[in-house]
Amino acid sequence: MIVLDALQSVLSIIIIIGIGYLLTWKGWFNEETGKLFTKVVINVSLPALMLSNLMGTFDRAALSAAIGGVAIPFASMLISFGIAVVISYILKVEKGRIGTFQMMFFVSNTIFMGMPVNMALFGEQSTPYVLLYYIANTTMMWTLGIYLIQRDGGKRQGSLFSMQTVKGIFTPPLMGFMAAVVLIMLGIKLPRFVMETAEYLGGITTPLSLLFIGITFRSINLKDIRFSRDMAAIMLGRFIISPLVVIGLSNLMGVPWIMKAVFTIQAAMPIATQASIVSKAYDADYQYATVMVTITTTASLIFIPIYRALLG
């Protein structure tokens, strides 16, 4: 019964992803449509969602208590990175892939997969915790993750902290999150028409994100996938090790159930889609990264209902 309930929880996700896939197959959507959806979500709807959701959910005391939970995703990703380093040397991962392997082991797709999945499973109460994980994930991606990929591509001259790193971290969703936090802590209330506008715009985040995933699935060519030991290890890291580390830390710190549940789902998300784009930009093995993004994105539809059932 629990598994059946979990499957029903993600059924709406699968249906909307399927609609995106079908409309892409029919030619209504294409790669340019996906890029447009990306821009709208990242630059418009997601910042609006952060503003409306946080200011409508939290007061100063509740927000102060919740923000302390960001230590869990930071710690879990550092632990997962340490495990990835050990595994990469045990498996003797091919030179030119080691850093990419390690980065993909601990960085997940927290927005285009994590946001709609968590909202579908747990409702709008999940949004603040999705953003807490997103802060840690984005910071790790654009500091340690970029450094590891640069090393693979022979471009280590870029420092771990640079203006590019700052731009990568301070994205519009994070700026929306920070603006909401400042307003809440200062006790400032926005006019009703502003809040209603933000709520309407934020409401399109989940459907557009899921349609984007459907567009991405349509571009997958299974014939290009050749499985290997290090690919299996990344699957293990994404779907077993990372979420189990989060569960262990959450139990240790005694955080609320909703925070633990959201962090676990975020940790069990597929590899961030930026991995393949950044790999190509720094002359690393971007085809390897692209294949792994594809495999983990596909496999996530199996693991999501499993973890939803295990979380109760």
N, C-alpha and C positions, 0 to 999 in steps of 0.2 A: 504493500500500500504506500509506504514512504517513497519508494522508487517511482511508483506511478504518479504520485503527487509532484515529485520533482520533475518528471518528464512533462507533466502538464504545465508546470511553471515556466519551462523553456519553450513550450510549443508555440507561443505567440512570437518568440524570437525567431524560431526556425521558419515560421510562416512568412514573416516580413523579409527575412533574408532570402527566402525562396522567391518572393515577389520581385525583389531586386535582381535575382539571377534570371528569372523568366523574362523580365522586361529588357534586360541586357541581351538575352538570347534573341528576342524579337526585334532588337535594334532601336528600341526607345531610349535606352541608356547606353552609354559608351564610356571610354576612359575619361573623356573630357567632362562628362556628367559627374563621374566620381571625384574629379578634381574640384568641381564646383561645389559639390556637397561638402567636401573637406574644408574648403574656404569658409563656407557659410557656418558650419558647425564650430570650427576653431575660432573664427573671428567675430561671430555674431551670437549664435544661439547658446553656445556653452558658457561664455562670459555672462550672458543674461541669466542663464540657469543658476550659475553660482550666486549671483546677486539676489535673485528672488528666493532661492531655496534657503540659503544661509540666513538671510535677514527675516525670513518667515518662520524659521525653525528655532533659531538660537537667541538667547540673551547673553549678556556678558559672562555670567557665571558658567552657563552650560558650554559656551564656546571655549572658555579657558580650560575646562576639564577635558574637552574632546581633543584639543590640539596637542596635548601631551602624548596622545597615542601615536604621533608621527614617528616616535622612536622605534616602534615595532617594524614598520617597513624598511627604515634605514638599516636597522640591525640585521633583519632577515636577509636583505640583499647583500650586505657585506659578508655574512656567513655563507650564503650561496655562492658568492664569488670565490671565497676561500676554497670551498668544495670543488668548484669548477677548475681552479688552478691545479689542485691535486689530481683530478680526473684527467685533465688534458695531458699531464705528463705521464700518467699511468697508461693511457691509451696511445701515447705518442702521436698526438694530433699533428697533422701535416703542417710544416712551416708555412707561414702566410695565412694560416687559418686559426692559429692558437688564440689570438686576441679576440677574433670574431666569435669563436666557439665560447670563450669565457663570458663575453658580453651577452650573447644570446641565452646563456644559462640563467642569468639573473634579471634581465630586463624584460618586462612584459608590456602588452598592449593595453594600457590602462584607460584609454579614452574611447577609441572607436569600437573596441570589444568590451572593455571593462565597464564603461559607463552604461550603455544600454542593457547589458546583461544584468548588472546589479540593480538597476532601476526596475527591470522586469521581474526579478526575483524577490526584491525586498522593498520596492517602492521608493518614493522620494526621500524617505528617511536615510537611505544609503548614501545620498549625494555628498554630504560633508566628508564621510569616511573614504569615499572614492577619491575625493580631492586630496585628502591627507596622503593617501598612497601615491597619488599622481605626483605630488610635490617631491616625495622621496625618489620615485622612479625617474622623473624627468631630470632631477639633479644628478643622479647616478649615471643616467644615460649620457648627459652632455658634459660630464667630467671624466669619470673613469672609463665609461663605455667608449667615448670618442678617442681617448688616449690609446686604448687597446686596439681599436681599428686602425688608427694612425700608425701604430707600431707594425701591424700586419702589412700595411701598404708602403712601409719604408718612409713614412713622413712623421717621424718622431720629433721634428723640430718644433711642432706646435706644442705649446705648454699646456699643462693640465688645466690651468685657469687662464682664460683669455676673453676678449670681447665677444668672440663667437660663442663661447661657453655661456656668457651672460645672456646673450640674445636667445640662445636655445632654451635656457631655463625660464626666463621671464616672458612667457608666451601669453597671449590674450586670456586664455582660461585662468591661468595663475594670477594675472593682474586683476581679473574679475573677482577671484577668490580673495585676494589681498585687500581690494577695495571694500568688499563686504565685511571682512574682519575689522578693518579700521573703523567703518561706520558703526558696527555693533559695539566695539570697545569704547567708542566715544559717545554711544547712546543716541546717535543721530537717526531719525526716522525720515525716509524718503516719501515724497507725495504719493498718493494712491495711484495716480495715473502712471507714474514711473514704475511702480512695482507691478502693476497690471501689464504694462508693456513688456517688462522683463519676463514675466510669467508666460505670456503668450509666445514670445520668441524662444524662451527656454523649452517650451513644450515640443518644439520640432526637433530637438536634439536627438532623442532616441530613435524615431522613425528614419530620419536621414542617415544616422550612423548605421543602422541595420541594413538599409537599402545599399549603402556604400559597401558593406561587407558582401552582400549578394553580388554586386558588380565585380568585386575582387575575386570571388569564387569562380565567376564565369571565365576569368582570364587564366585559371589554373590549367596547366597541361600535365596530366598525370604521367605521360610518357617521358617527361623530362626528369622524373624523380628516380634517383638511384640510391638505395638505402645503404648506410654504412654504420660502423660501431659508434663513431662520434655523434652521428645523427640520433642514434638510439639513446646516447648519453644525454643529449640536449632535451629529448623528450622526457627522460627521467627527471632532469633538473626542472623543467617547466611545470610538469604535471604531478610530480611526486615530492621531490626534495623541497622545492621552494614553498609550496603550500603547507607541508608538514612542519617546516621551520617556523612559519608564521603561527600555526596552531600551537606549537610548543611555547613560543614567546608570549602569545596571547594568554595561554593558560597560566604561565609563570607570573605575568603581570596582573592577572585577574581583571581584564577589561570587559566592558559590556558585550553581550552576545552579538549585537548588530555590528559592532566594530570588528570583532573576531571574524564574523561571517563574511563581511565585505572584504576585509584584508585577505582572507583565504581565497576567495573567488578571484580577487585581483592578482594574487600570486600565481594562480593556476591559469591565467590567461596566456594566449599564444605570444610569440615573440613580437615585439614592437615592429610595425611596418617600416619605421624609419631605419631599421637595421640595414635593409638592402640598399636604400637610397644613400645612406652615409657611407656604406662600404664601397659603393661605386665612386662616390666623390673623392675618397682617399685611396683609390686604386687597390683596395683589398679585394678578396674573393666575393664579389657581390652576387654571383650566381649561386654560390653556396648559401649565402644569407637568404636569397630569394626563395630557394627551395625549402629551407627550414621555416621561413615565415609561412609558406604555403602549407607544409605538412602540419605544423603546430596549429595553424588556424583551422584546418580541417578536423584535426583530432580534438580540438577544444569542444566541439559540439557533442562529443562522446563524454568528456570529462565533466562538463558543466552540470548535467543532471546527477552525476555520481556524487560530486561534492555537495550539491544542494541537498541530496538525500542524507549524506553523512552529517551535515551540519544540523539537521533536524528542523 
